[in-house]
Amino acid sequence: MKKIFAILLLFTILLTVIPTAAIAQTTINNETEEHILNELKRARIPNAAIAIVQDDEVSYILKDSAHDTLFQIGSVSKSFTGFGILLLEDMGFLSVEDSVNQHLSWFEVLYNGDAVPHEDITIANLLHHTSGFTSNERRFPSTISLTKEEFIAQLIGVELEFYPSTAHVYGNVNYIVLGFIIEAVSGQSYDEFMTQQVLHPLGMYNTFTNAQNAYETGLVIGGYRLGFMQTRAWNPPVAAFTIPTGYIYSNITDMAHWANVQLGSTDIPSQFERVIQRSHENGYAFREDSVNPFADKYVFYAAGWAVDLQNGSVAHSGSTPGYLATVRILTYEDIAIVVLGNLNGGLGIGHRLGNLVIDALEGEPFGRVQTDMFVFMDIAFIIFVIIGFAQICMLVRIIIKVKKRLDNGEIIKVRFGKKNISWLFDPVLSIMGIIAFYVVPSIWMDTSREFIVLFAPSSLTWAGVAIWIMAVYSLFSFWVKIFVSPR
């Protein structure tokens, strides 16, 4: 379970190694399109939009959506935030070698109980996920229910998981703080700066860094997640300060254009060309005074992109509660793939959809989008719910029987000895189940139960209720066996 949620869910964007086999076709034929649409249906994705981009030409596959339908793009948002930071550097307002504290005076962090010198944690550390922040919610503030002020208050003096520049671990906190830096340096809100300085100059008028503005268009498609073997609407609120790390809204047309910008296949200002090139570079590859935190010098995290130099890919996937996305730039083939969908994208579903399209382009046998783990979890939770419902009926039956026996004058007395020790099995097991339900997420999976509930099938919540019902039933049955004398 730890591997499922802590790695596949939160680090799936780094699993973007793409085969170098030659692309056999640049458009999708009818048979391939039908297969992809069937796979989207089988994966229970209600609405989806796919774009295949080459030489400023775009082919689309749409499932119950339109070219202007808006989706959350998840952590693909980081590619925009990274662009914003590098644009400010190109404009002369900051350097990625600046300390974070230089622009955020409140920023102070610890390592092994000692304050980290300001110069040791830089903007570059945030860009490349080498800061010491991770997505470990036990150590870093949860963004689920905090205001911006509460988040900052919890971040000040936080203990880093590793010393800056010594390792690479993906963490959403990095790009939240980069959003704060954009605001502090530009003197504008993140939304204003990105809209006025990045999106509109690029001609991306249907990409929104403000959720309210996106919804006012009437084009946002709602999010969904699996639950009781059906897809169910799922649209938890989004904190505005988390948008830089994962909650930008866009449509398939704008995202295809963004992919074309990465390919260099469309005219953009020369300044933007420089920034795009820098956003694909390994900022640590040329720093002799720093430890290279990446295990493979050909695979690294640049500025909002996971880059594989050997296989020629620049990519990022994203998942939020209710949405999935992936963007793949195949630099050796001058082709890009964009996938947007409105199903909970945990466990790398967006990444797998990207693989499906790439395999089709390469002439490989038709593949499948694996969502089996979500289905397995949903079935397991449903079984708990069924057991819980059955035990409610059994509990009512026992209560009625006990009442009749007591009404008939049967006495209450203790009757427990060594031979009855097995009676403890059910109560102990039930109590362990409750402890596991509340404690395992924070201890075993380095995250909160609240976070797990956001990304898991909706049946998880009812499974939790069922566990409590099982506990009540087993404890009451235990009490009856010990204290209520038989006839």
Summary of the structure (lengths in Angstrom):
residues: 487
radius of gyration: 26.1
end to end distance: 47.6
largest distance: 92.9
contacts: 1659
relative contact order: 0.16
helix: 47%
strand: 14%
